[in-house]
Amino acid sequence: MGCVQSQSNGQTSKDKGAASVIGDNNGQGGASAAQVDPRLPLNARQKYSMLASWKGISRALEPTGVYMFIKLFEEHKELLSLFTKFHQLTTRDEQANSEELAEHASSVMSTLDESIRSLDNVDTFLLYLHQVGQSHYKVEGFQKEYFWKIRNPFLEAVKMTLGDRYTENIENIYKVSINLVIETLVEGYEKAQQQQRQAAPSS
């Protein structure tokens, strides 16, 4: 904003297997035959399952987001320095009780919420996340690789919120979906980077 940079597409071999699971019908008959934008790595039934499952996250954006950031900082303490409002919060309890962190977590989750809800319109989905990615280019010290670091904490937070509803099939869908989100954010960041280079005067 989690995978390490060494996996440029954020997918492990297990995740690639998950993607293949996404592509089948899971025994659900003709529902998956509905037309889906080819840019979306989910079939119709899997997209429906994602949107239905996400309703449970939408009702708990703040606690899910706070847990996500706690897990992020557990895995990547160095990222705390990017957040001037709560960089001094070094313990789990301090982070869990911070209004500033809760506010930021809610903002990030609201961004994810808006993007997931726009899966029915891939153009809107891509445009929105490209804009978000571009805005991060302006954040001092932020690097595009940091987007991938939120991946695992996000999945852990979703698992925590959904509980028993976080089945293997739903986990696979979320892995593919968060990969798409992050890849699109990175594209937006790179667009801003390219625009900056083109605008810079030649020496």
N, C-alpha and C positions, 0 to 999 in steps of 0.2 A: 503494500500500500503505500500452507506457504511452502512454496517449494524453493529449493535452492537454485541459484542461477544456472547450475550445471545442466539442469533439465530445461532447455530453452522453451519447450512447449508445455512444461509443467506436468508432464505425464510420465509415470513410471510404467514398467511393463505390466503391472497389475491394472493400472488405469487404462492402458490400451485394451486390456481384456474387458474392462468395464465398458469401454466405448463399443466393443463388438456386441456386448449384451444389449446396449441401447439400441443397436440396429435391428434386433429381431423383434418378433411379435410377442415373445413371452407367452405364447399360447393364448393370446387374447383375440384371435380371429381377425376380422377385417378392419378393426378400428385403426390399426396402424397404416392402413392403405390410404388414408386421407392425405391430401396434398399438403406438404410442409415445405417452407422455403428451404432450398438446398443448402443455404448458408448456415442453417441451424442443425447442429449435430444430434438432434433428437427427433424421433419419429412422432407421429401425432399422439399416440397413447402416452409416450414418455413425457411429451410436453404437457399434456393434460395432467399427468401425475405430478409433475414438477409444480405446476401452478396450484394444484389442489393442496399439495404438501406445504407450499410456501405460505398458505393462509395461516398455518400454525406459527410460522416465524413472524409474520406480519403483526400478529397479536402480541408479540413479545420482542419487539425490536431492540429496546434498550437493554434488558438483561442478556439477550443473546449477544449484542454488540460488546457489552462490558466483559463478558466471559471471553469473547473472541480476542479482545485487546489484552486481557490478562494472560491468555495463552501465548499471544504474540510476544509480549515482553518477557515471558518465561523462556521462550525459545531464542529471542533476539533482543537481549538487553540493550544492545548498541543503538537500537532504533528509538529508544526513549528520548535521546537528545534532539530528535526532530520535533518534539512536541513541547513547545515553550510553556504551555499552560500547566503541564503536569509531569515535566521531565524529572522533577525531584521525587516523584512517587516510586520508590524502589521496592516496596513490599506488596504482596498480594492484597493484604487488608487495606492498605492505603489506596491502592488502585480501585478496589471494589467499592470503596466508600467515597470516592472522589466525584463531586458534581461535574467538574470540568471534564473528566474522562468520560463520564456517562453522557454528557452533552455531545462530545465528539463521536462517541460510539454510536449514539442515536443518529447522528448526521450521516455517518458512513453506512449504517444499516438502511437508512432511508434512501440513500443512493442505490444500494443493492436492491431494495424493494422496488424502486421505480424501474430499474432495468429489468428485473425478473418479470414484473407485471407487463412489460412491453414486448414479451417474447412473441406475441401474436403479430407484431409488426416489426420485422427484423430491421428495416430501415431506421425506424425510431430507436430501437435498441442500440444499433451501431452508432448512430449520430450522438445519442446521449452519452454513451460511454467514451466515445472519442473526445467529446468535449471535456468530460471529467479527466481523462488521461492527459489532455493538453493542459488543463489547469494545474496539474501536478508538476509540470515542467517548470513552473514558476516558483515552486516551493524550494527554498534554499536547502541544499544538501540532499535533496531527494533524487534517487536514481531509479530508473525504470525497473531494475531487478527487484526493487523492494516490493513491487506489486505481488510478486510470487510468494513472498514471505507470509502473506495473509492467508494463503490457500489452506494450509493445514489447520491453523487456528479457526478459520471459518467453518471447516468441516467438523471440528471438535465441538464448536458452539452449536451448530445445527443439530448434531447428535444429542447434545445435552438438552436442548429445547424440545426436540421431538420425542425423545425417549423411545418407547417401544415402537413408535411409528417409523423410526429410522431403520427400516429393513435393508437387506442387502441390495435389493433393487433400487430403493430410494437413494441409498448411498452412491450407487453407480451413477444415477441421474445427476446428483449434486456434484459429483466429481467432474463429469463432463460439462455441466453448466458453469461451475466456477472457473474451469479452464477457459471456457469461451469468454467469460466476463473479463478475466485477467488479460487474455490475449488481446482483447479489444481495447482495454485500457492502455496496454503497451503500445498498440498501434497509434492511439491518440497522442501519447507522449512523444513517440517518434515523429509524428507529423509536426508537432510543435517544435521539436528539435531541428527538423529539416527546414521549417519556415524561418527559424532564427538564423540558421546558417546562410540561407539564401538572402536574408535581409541584411546580413553583416556586410559592410563595405569591403571590397577587395583591397588588399595591400599593394 
